[in-house]
Amino acid sequence: MSRLPGWLAGMGAGLTRIGEALDERRSEAAEEHVPAVVLPAAPDSVPPPPSYAPTVAARPDPVAAIPWGMRVAAEAGWRLLVLAGTLWVLMRVISAVQLVVLAFVAALLVTAMLQPTVARLKRLGLPRGLATAVTAVAGFVVMGLVGWFVVWQVMDNLDNLSDRVRDGIEELKRWLLDSPFHVTEQQINDIAKNLSDTIGTNTEEITSAGLQGVTVMVEILTGILLAMFSTLFLLYDGKRIWEWVLKLVPAQAREGVAGAGPRAWRTLTAYVRGTVIVALIDAIFIGLGIYFLDVPMAVPLAVFIFLFAFIPLVGAVISGALAVVVALVTQGVFTALMVLIVVLAVQQIEGHVLQPFILGRAVRVHPLAVVLAVAAGGMTAGIGGAVVAVPLVAVTNTVVGYLRAYSKEQAMRSAPQPNGAPAVEMVPAPASTAGPAPASTAGPAPASAEAVPAVAQERE
């Protein structure tokens, strides 16, 4: 009985092996007799082309199909659109605060004219506050006296001028009656009647224009006060204001902007000084010519010539035409012709001798740029825009030229040299940096040390 469990276990193992062998043979026989199933072709598949069909090239990428020049034009176009949109928004903002902008620009121009006086008084030993106060008060008093003198002369000679104008109109009427144009007195009376009727029917418009004139006068007085207030702070604290502005500039561009700022200020100062001197010479010589020709209101006309000289090109034409018209209606055709000769002679001397000699290269701007700048400034902000257009263009020209030279110098400093070292390691540190030079600047560099001074000269 003891052998029975072992015998049963051996029989079970043998039956298991026989079953496994039968299962393997059954699976092999099933694989041999089952036919292969061919799946039908997908309805969307395309059969391959026959061998005799022509070869069709693959379509290129749409970006590669566009010509290179068109892609460059498109890239430049959308950038120009973004720039134009930015400028449009900027101009809208400036138009919304036009009074503040013009007042601040006027303060900059006055500061550029008065700043040398403040510096001279400080060198003489006056404190900064006292020097600023003396200069500002003296400058504002002089400008106020000039304005008061002009108004006084005009009001004092207004009756005489109206009588002269009336006599001139009568003389013009007699000349038209005797002229070969065959103008009759009835036609002249009809023209006068039409003018009076037009004035009578447009009384409301004239009244509204008068009210608008009152509004304009209030805005002008506000702008004058803002300009005076800004001028005081610019004279007293201009350096610290500039340092605060530099903190708003990104650190990567701060060095270039810090170098361009003083050069822009020198250009503005040279422009204001030169324009004041040229305008003063024009006013003196044209005023003397008008005075010796016995034209009334010679002094107010000279002051108008001085003020209009700050509008390049256009101001000289307007002031000269005003002097000729006053001479025509008061003294006749011959005197008007002589005044025209005096105005043209002085303006030719100014344009070809005084401006190149006084202004020099500091504010050299092409005449076409001057004309376009004055036109754009006048269309944007009227007379104030025409006045500030040319100094803005001159300052922009100086800043762009300096930044271009500065970028060339920076590129040359960082460019690799033939021996593998960058130029910045061979160029000595600027004189303004304090402390000992780093160890990398001590190496000899006879070749690159001569290259950067050439760019530095262009930068200056």
C-alpha positions as CSV (number, residue, x, y, z in Angstrom):
1,M,0.0,0.0,0.0
2,S,2.9,2.3,0.5
3,R,3.8,2.3,-3.2
4,L,0.3,3.4,-4.4
5,P,0.6,7.2,-4.0
6,G,3.9,7.3,-5.9
7,W,2.4,5.2,-8.7
8,L,-0.6,7.5,-9.0
9,A,1.6,10.6,-9.1
10,G,3.7,9.2,-11.9
11,M,0.6,8.3,-13.9
12,G,-0.8,11.8,-13.5
13,A,2.5,13.5,-14.7
14,G,2.5,11.2,-17.8
15,L,-1.1,12.0,-18.7
16,T,-0.2,15.7,-18.4
17,R,2.7,15.4,-20.8
18,I,0.6,13.4,-23.3
19,G,-2.1,16.2,-23.2
20,E,0.4,18.9,-23.9
21,A,1.9,17.0,-26.8
22,L,-1.6,16.5,-28.3
23,D,-2.4,20.3,-28.0
24,E,0.8,21.2,-29.8
25,R,0.1,18.8,-32.7
26,R,-3.5,20.1,-32.9
27,S,-2.4,23.8,-33.1
28,E,0.2,23.0,-35.8
29,A,-2.4,21.1,-37.9
30,A,-4.8,24.1,-37.7
31,E,-2.2,26.6,-38.9
32,E,-1.3,24.4,-41.9
33,H,-5.0,24.0,-43.1
34,V,-6.4,27.6,-42.5
35,P,-6.2,29.7,-45.7
36,A,-4.8,33.3,-45.6
37,V,-7.4,36.0,-45.4
38,V,-6.9,38.9,-47.8
39,L,-8.4,42.2,-46.5
40,P,-10.1,44.4,-49.1
41,A,-8.3,47.6,-50.0
42,A,-9.4,50.8,-48.3
43,P,-11.8,52.8,-50.4
44,D,-9.6,56.0,-49.9
45,S,-6.4,54.5,-51.1
46,V,-5.1,55.5,-54.5
47,P,-3.5,52.9,-56.7
48,P,0.0,53.6,-57.8
49,P,0.4,55.3,-61.2
50,P,1.4,53.2,-64.2
51,S,5.0,53.1,-65.3
52,Y,4.4,55.1,-68.4
53,A,2.8,58.1,-66.5
54,P,4.9,61.3,-66.3
55,T,6.6,62.2,-63.0
56,V,4.8,65.0,-61.1
57,A,7.0,67.1,-58.7
58,A,5.8,67.6,-55.2
59,R,4.3,71.0,-54.2
60,P,6.8,73.3,-52.4
61,D,6.2,74.8,-49.1
62,P,3.9,77.9,-49.4
63,V,6.5,80.1,-47.7
64,A,9.2,79.0,-50.1
65,A,6.9,79.7,-53.1
66,I,6.7,83.4,-52.2
67,P,9.6,85.4,-53.8
68,W,12.3,86.6,-51.4
69,G,11.8,90.2,-52.2
70,M,8.1,90.0,-51.5
71,R,8.8,88.3,-48.1
72,V,11.2,91.1,-47.2
73,A,8.7,93.8,-48.3
74,A,6.0,92.1,-46.2
75,E,8.3,91.9,-43.1
76,A,9.2,95.6,-43.5
77,G,5.6,96.5,-44.2
78,W,4.1,95.2,-41.0
79,R,6.9,96.7,-39.0
80,L,6.3,100.1,-40.7
81,L,2.6,99.7,-39.9
82,V,3.3,99.2,-36.3
83,L,5.7,102.2,-36.3
84,A,3.1,104.3,-38.0
85,G,0.4,103.3,-35.5
86,T,2.8,104.1,-32.7
87,L,3.5,107.6,-34.1
88,W,-0.2,108.2,-34.7
89,V,-1.0,107.4,-31.1
90,L,1.9,109.6,-30.0
91,M,0.6,112.5,-32.1
92,R,-2.9,112.0,-30.7
93,V,-1.5,112.2,-27.2
94,I,0.5,115.3,-28.0
95,S,-2.5,116.9,-29.6
96,A,-4.5,116.2,-26.4
97,V,-1.9,118.0,-24.3
98,Q,-0.6,120.4,-26.9
99,L,-0.6,123.4,-24.6
100,V,1.6,121.6,-22.1
101,V,4.0,120.2,-24.7
102,L,4.4,123.6,-26.4
103,A,4.9,125.3,-23.1
104,F,7.6,122.8,-22.1
105,V,9.4,123.1,-25.5
106,A,9.3,126.9,-25.2
107,A,10.8,126.6,-21.7
108,L,13.6,124.4,-23.2
109,L,14.3,127.1,-25.8
110,V,14.4,129.9,-23.2
111,T,16.5,127.8,-20.9
112,A,19.0,127.1,-23.7
113,M,19.3,130.9,-24.2
114,L,19.6,131.7,-20.5
115,Q,21.7,128.8,-19.2
116,P,25.1,130.3,-20.2
117,T,24.2,133.4,-18.2
118,V,23.5,131.2,-15.1
119,A,26.8,129.4,-15.6
120,R,28.7,132.7,-15.9
121,L,27.1,134.1,-12.7
122,K,28.0,130.9,-10.8
123,R,31.6,131.2,-11.9
124,L,31.6,134.7,-10.6
125,G,30.7,133.3,-7.1
126,L,26.9,133.7,-6.9
127,P,25.0,130.7,-5.4
128,R,23.0,128.6,-7.8
129,G,19.6,129.8,-6.6
130,L,20.6,133.5,-6.7
131,A,22.1,133.1,-10.2
132,T,19.0,131.4,-11.4
133,A,16.7,134.0,-9.9
134,V,18.7,136.9,-11.4
135,T,18.8,135.4,-14.8
136,A,15.2,134.4,-14.9
137,V,13.9,137.7,-13.7
138,A,16.1,139.7,-16.0
139,G,15.1,137.5,-19.0
140,F,11.4,137.7,-18.3
141,V,11.5,141.4,-17.7
142,V,13.3,142.0,-21.0
143,M,10.8,139.8,-22.9
144,G,7.8,141.5,-21.1
145,L,9.2,145.0,-22.0
146,V,9.6,144.0,-25.6
147,G,6.0,142.7,-25.8
148,W,4.7,145.8,-24.0
149,F,6.7,148.1,-26.4
150,V,5.3,146.4,-29.4
151,V,1.7,146.7,-28.2
152,W,2.2,150.3,-27.2
153,Q,3.7,151.3,-30.6
154,V,0.8,149.5,-32.4
155,M,-1.9,151.2,-30.3
156,D,-0.2,154.6,-30.5
157,N,0.1,154.4,-34.3
158,L,-3.2,152.7,-35.0
159,D,-5.2,155.9,-35.8
160,N,-2.4,157.2,-38.0
161,L,-2.2,153.8,-39.7
162,S,-5.9,153.6,-40.3
163,D,-5.9,157.1,-41.9
164,R,-3.0,156.0,-44.1
165,V,-4.7,152.8,-45.1
166,R,-7.9,154.8,-45.9
167,D,-5.8,157.2,-48.1
168,G,-4.1,154.2,-49.7
169,I,-7.5,152.6,-50.5
170,E,-8.7,155.8,-52.1
171,E,-5.5,156.1,-54.1
172,L,-5.9,152.5,-55.2
173,K,-9.5,153.3,-56.2
174,R,-8.4,156.3,-58.3
175,W,-5.6,154.1,-59.9
176,L,-8.1,151.5,-60.9
177,L,-10.4,154.1,-62.4
178,D,-7.6,155.4,-64.5
179,S,-6.0,152.0,-65.3
180,P,-6.2,150.2,-68.6
181,F,-8.4,147.5,-66.9
182,H,-11.5,149.6,-67.6
183,V,-12.8,149.3,-64.0
184,T,-15.8,151.5,-63.4
185,E,-16.8,153.3,-60.2
186,Q,-20.1,151.3,-60.1
187,Q,-18.1,148.0,-60.0
188,I,-15.9,149.3,-57.2
189,N,-19.0,150.3,-55.2
190,D,-20.6,146.9,-55.8
191,I,-17.5,145.2,-54.5
192,A,-17.6,147.5,-51.4
193,K,-21.3,146.8,-50.9
194,N,-20.8,143.0,-51.2
195,L,-18.1,143.2,-48.5
196,S,-20.3,145.1,-46.2
197,D,-23.2,142.7,-46.8
198,T,-20.9,139.7,-46.1
199,I,-19.8,141.3,-42.8
200,G,-23.4,142.0,-41.9
201,T,-24.6,138.4,-42.6
202,N,-21.7,136.8,-40.8
203,T,-22.1,138.7,-37.6
204,E,-22.6,135.5,-35.5
205,E,-19.5,133.9,-37.0
206,I,-17.5,137.0,-36.2
207,T,-18.8,137.1,-32.7
208,S,-18.0,133.4,-32.2
209,A,-14.6,134.0,-33.6
210,G,-14.2,136.8,-31.1
211,L,-15.1,134.5,-28.3
212,Q,-12.7,131.9,-29.6
213,G,-10.1,134.6,-29.6
214,V,-10.7,135.2,-25.9
215,T,-10.3,131.5,-25.3
216,V,-7.1,131.5,-27.3
217,M,-5.8,134.5,-25.2
218,V,-6.5,132.5,-22.0
219,E,-4.7,129.5,-23.3
220,I,-1.7,131.7,-24.4
221,L,-1.5,133.2,-20.9
222,T,-1.7,129.7,-19.3
223,G,1.1,128.5,-21.7
224,I,3.2,131.5,-20.8
225,L,2.9,130.8,-17.0
226,L,3.7,127.1,-17.6
227,A,6.7,128.0,-19.7
228,M,8.0,130.4,-17.0
229,F,7.5,127.9,-14.2
230,S,9.3,125.2,-16.3
231,T,12.1,127.5,-17.1
232,L,12.8,128.3,-13.5
233,F,13.2,124.6,-12.6
234,L,15.2,123.8,-15.7
235,L,17.6,126.6,-14.9
236,Y,17.9,125.6,-11.3
237,D,17.8,121.8,-11.4
238,G,18.4,120.8,-15.0
239,K,21.2,118.4,-14.2
240,R,19.3,116.4,-11.7
241,I,16.2,116.3,-14.0
242,W,18.4,114.9,-16.7
243,E,19.9,112.3,-14.3
244,W,16.3,111.3,-13.3
245,V,15.4,110.9,-17.0
246,L,18.4,108.6,-17.5
247,K,17.1,106.3,-14.8
248,L,14.0,105.6,-17.0
249,V,16.2,104.4,-19.9
250,P,17.0,100.7,-20.0
251,A,20.5,99.9,-18.7
252,Q,21.7,98.5,-22.0
253,A,21.0,101.8,-23.8
254,R,21.8,104.2,-20.9
255,E,25.4,104.8,-21.8
256,G,24.6,105.8,-25.4
257,V,21.7,108.1,-24.3
258,A,23.9,109.7,-21.6
259,G,26.5,110.5,-24.2
260,A,23.9,111.8,-26.7
261,G,22.1,114.1,-24.2
262,P,24.9,116.7,-23.7
263,R,25.5,116.9,-27.5
264,A,21.9,117.4,-28.2
265,W,21.8,120.2,-25.6
266,R,24.8,121.9,-27.2
267,T,23.1,121.7,-30.5
268,L,19.9,123.3,-29.1
269,T,21.9,126.0,-27.3
270,A,23.9,126.8,-30.5
271,Y,20.6,127.0,-32.5
272,V,18.9,129.3,-30.1
273,R,21.9,131.6,-29.7
274,G,22.5,131.7,-33.5
275,T,18.8,132.3,-34.3
276,V,18.6,135.2,-31.7
277,I,21.7,136.8,-33.2
278,V,20.6,136.5,-36.8
279,A,17.0,137.7,-35.9
280,L,18.5,140.7,-34.1
281,I,20.7,141.6,-37.1
282,D,17.7,141.3,-39.4
283,A,15.5,143.4,-37.2
284,I,18.1,146.1,-36.8
285,F,19.0,146.5,-40.5
286,I,15.5,146.1,-41.9
287,G,14.2,148.4,-39.2
288,L,16.7,151.1,-40.1
289,G,15.9,150.8,-43.8
290,I,12.2,151.1,-43.0
291,Y,12.9,154.1,-40.7
292,F,14.9,156.0,-43.3
293,L,12.3,155.4,-45.9
294,D,9.8,157.1,-43.6
295,V,7.5,154.1,-43.2
296,P,5.2,154.4,-40.1
297,M,5.6,152.0,-37.2
298,A,9.2,151.1,-38.1
299,V,10.0,149.9,-34.6
300,P,7.0,147.6,-34.2
301,L,7.7,146.2,-37.7
302,A,11.3,145.6,-36.7
303,V,10.1,143.7,-33.6
304,F,7.8,141.6,-35.7
305,I,10.7,140.8,-38.0
306,F,12.7,139.7,-35.0
307,L,10.0,137.4,-33.7
308,F,9.1,135.9,-37.1
309,A,12.8,135.1,-37.7
310,F,12.4,132.1,-35.3
311,I,10.2,130.5,-38.0
312,P,12.7,129.5,-40.7
313,L,12.0,130.4,-44.3
314,V,8.3,131.1,-43.7
315,G,8.8,133.8,-41.0
316,A,11.1,135.9,-43.2
317,V,8.6,135.9,-46.0
318,I,5.7,136.8,-43.8
319,S,7.5,139.6,-41.9
320,G,9.0,141.0,-45.1
321,A,5.6,140.9,-46.9
322,L,4.0,142.7,-43.9
323,A,6.6,145.5,-44.1
324,V,6.1,145.9,-47.9
325,V,2.3,146.0,-47.5
326,V,2.5,148.7,-44.8
327,A,4.8,150.7,-47.0
328,L,2.5,150.3,-50.0
329,V,-0.7,151.5,-48.3
330,T,1.1,154.4,-46.5
331,Q,3.8,155.7,-48.8
332,G,3.1,154.4,-52.3
333,V,4.5,152.0,-54.8
334,F,8.0,153.4,-55.0
335,T,8.6,153.2,-51.2
336,A,7.2,149.7,-51.1
337,L,9.6,148.7,-53.9
338,M,12.5,150.1,-51.9
339,V,11.4,148.3,-48.8
340,L,11.3,145.1,-50.8
341,I,14.8,145.6,-52.0
342,V,16.0,146.2,-48.4
343,V,14.3,143.1,-47.1
344,L,15.6,140.9,-49.9
345,A,19.2,142.2,-49.5
346,V,19.3,141.7,-45.8
347,Q,17.7,138.2,-46.1
348,Q,20.3,137.2,-48.8
349,I,23.1,138.3,-46.5
350,E,21.5,136.4,-43.7
351,G,21.1,133.2,-45.6
352,H,24.5,133.1,-47.3
353,V,26.8,134.8,-44.7
354,L,25.3,135.1,-41.2
355,Q,23.7,131.7,-40.7
356,P,26.7,129.6,-42.0
357,F,29.1,131.8,-40.0
358,I,27.1,132.0,-36.7
359,L,25.4,128.6,-36.6
360,G,28.3,126.7,-38.2
361,R,28.2,122.9,-38.3
362,A,26.3,122.5,-35.0
363,V,22.9,122.7,-36.6
364,R,23.6,122.0,-40.2
365,V,20.3,120.7,-41.7
366,H,19.4,120.3,-45.4
367,P,17.1,123.0,-46.7
368,L,14.6,120.3,-47.8
369,A,14.5,119.0,-44.3
370,V,13.9,122.5,-43.0
371,V,11.0,123.1,-45.4
372,L,9.3,119.8,-44.7
373,A,9.8,120.2,-40.9
374,V,8.3,123.6,-40.9
375,A,5.3,122.5,-43.0
376,A,4.7,119.4,-40.8
377,G,5.1,121.4,-37.6
378,G,2.7,124.1,-38.9
379,M,0.1,121.5,-39.9
380,T,0.4,119.7,-36.6
381,A,0.5,122.5,-34.1
382,G,0.2,125.8,-35.9
383,I,2.8,128.6,-35.4
384,G,4.2,126.9,-32.3
385,G,4.9,123.7,-34.2
386,A,6.6,125.6,-37.0
387,V,8.8,127.3,-34.4
388,V,10.0,124.1,-32.7
389,A,10.2,122.0,-35.9
390,V,13.7,123.0,-37.0
391,P,15.4,122.7,-33.6
392,L,13.7,119.4,-33.1
393,V,15.1,118.2,-36.5
394,A,18.6,119.6,-35.6
395,V,18.6,117.8,-32.2
396,T,17.4,114.6,-33.8
397,N,20.1,114.7,-36.4
398,T,22.8,115.2,-33.7
399,V,21.4,112.3,-31.6
400,V,21.1,109.9,-34.5
401,G,24.6,110.7,-35.7
402,Y,26.1,110.2,-32.3
403,L,24.3,106.9,-31.6
404,R,25.4,105.6,-35.0
405,A,29.0,106.4,-34.3
406,Y,28.6,104.9,-30.8
407,S,27.2,101.6,-32.1
408,K,30.1,101.4,-34.6
409,E,32.5,101.9,-31.8
410,Q,30.8,99.3,-29.6
411,A,30.8,96.8,-32.5
412,M,34.5,97.4,-33.1
413,R,35.3,96.9,-29.4
414,S,33.5,93.5,-29.3
415,A,34.8,92.3,-32.7
416,P,37.3,89.4,-32.6
417,Q,40.9,90.2,-33.5
418,P,43.1,88.0,-35.7
419,N,44.8,86.6,-32.6
420,G,41.5,85.4,-31.3
421,A,41.0,88.1,-28.5
422,P,38.0,90.5,-28.7
423,A,38.8,94.2,-29.2
424,V,37.2,95.1,-25.9
425,E,40.1,93.4,-24.1
426,M,42.7,95.4,-26.0
427,V,41.1,98.9,-25.9
428,P,42.1,100.9,-22.8
429,A,39.3,101.8,-20.4
430,P,37.6,105.2,-20.9
431,A,39.1,108.1,-19.0
432,S,35.8,108.6,-17.0
433,T,36.0,105.2,-15.3
434,A,37.6,105.3,-11.9
435,G,39.9,102.8,-10.3
436,P,42.7,100.6,-11.7
437,A,42.2,99.0,-15.1
438,P,41.4,95.3,-15.2
439,A,44.1,92.7,-15.9
440,S,42.7,92.0,-19.4
441,T,43.5,95.6,-20.5
442,A,47.1,95.3,-19.8
443,G,48.0,93.2,-22.8
444,P,49.8,94.9,-25.7
445,A,47.5,95.8,-28.6
446,P,49.2,98.1,-31.1
447,A,46.9,97.2,-34.0
448,S,43.5,97.6,-32.3
449,A,44.5,100.6,-30.3
450,E,44.7,102.6,-33.5
451,A,41.3,101.5,-34.8
452,V,39.1,102.7,-32.1
453,P,40.3,106.4,-31.9
454,A,39.2,106.8,-35.5
455,V,35.7,105.9,-34.5
456,A,36.0,108.1,-31.4
457,Q,36.8,111.0,-33.7
458,E,33.7,110.3,-35.7
459,R,31.8,110.1,-32.5
460,E,32.9,113.5,-31.5
